[in-house]
Amino acid sequence: MSTSVEIIEVSPRDGIQNEDTLLSTEAKLALIERAVAAGAARIEVTSFVNPKRVPQMADADAVAAGLPEAETRYIGLALNKKGFERCCAAGLDEANYVVVASDTFCQRNQGMKTEDSLRIFTECVAVAPEKTDVGVTIAASFGCPFEGEVSLSRLMDVVERCAEAGPHEIALADTIGVATPRDIAERVGAVRAAFPDMPIRLHLHNTRNTGIANAWAGIEAGVTALDSSFGGVGGCPFAPRATGNIATEDLLYMLDRAGVQTGMSLDASIEAAQWLEQQLGKTVPGMVMKAGVFPQAANA
Ligand code: ZN
């Protein structure tokens, strides 16, 4: 099992895109500064989507323009060609393009079938500026909110098409939080067997309380990166009943105690989660931020 894993802080994007409370650009940048200070290697800072459909992300360009100078790599999300071009033009280090493994959800999420989304992704990789890394997230990799089960063979067809385009990384997303550790082992194992050199990232929602177990299963199965969000905030506006991501500080607590290196500070992440909770004006799902670390003395 790997002794280190990269954490990608996604609260500025996934975390607040589904909230009633709209954070100001200034507050988003303050959140990003906290993620940088906590030691996140990469941060998903915004998504370049239609502001009419996702008003929480209407200031994507302003957020991109205000990012602090840091070693941290900044990622922008895109669901179509226009979003991808905006992301590249904004000068972010990485564009994360989303395809959806099921047609119905792909249609609801980005107004096209999976096949069209794969074709556009291939075009995007081909025209990306040299300085922009291009990754891909396959949403609904473990199940679809409309079609139900997504078969392994269907997923692997999509993975193959994505891999052919030449991304630097493939992320499997459990968008609606239905996966169990057995599913993670099976699907990550299948992708690794087919593409041994492709870095694999996992994006996990904790909708059915399997998120942290799935993260562990992912590390055992050989993923190189895990997405998480301060306080466990998050959700998808186009997936019914979608709830938050795994909480960064809960994940760090588990990994720190298990000796898995992340380069992130648990204490700084707890502070960031508490700060974000205040900004949103409601209780967030994270648990370690409420229970405190253990042992206390190490933190005194
Ligand atoms: Zn998500």
Boltz pocket constraint, residues with backbone or C-beta under 6 A from the ligand:
constraints:
  - pocket:
      binder: B
      contacts: [[A, 14], [A, 175], [A, 203], [A, 205], [A, 234], [A, 235], [A, 236], [A, 245]]
      max_distance: 6.0
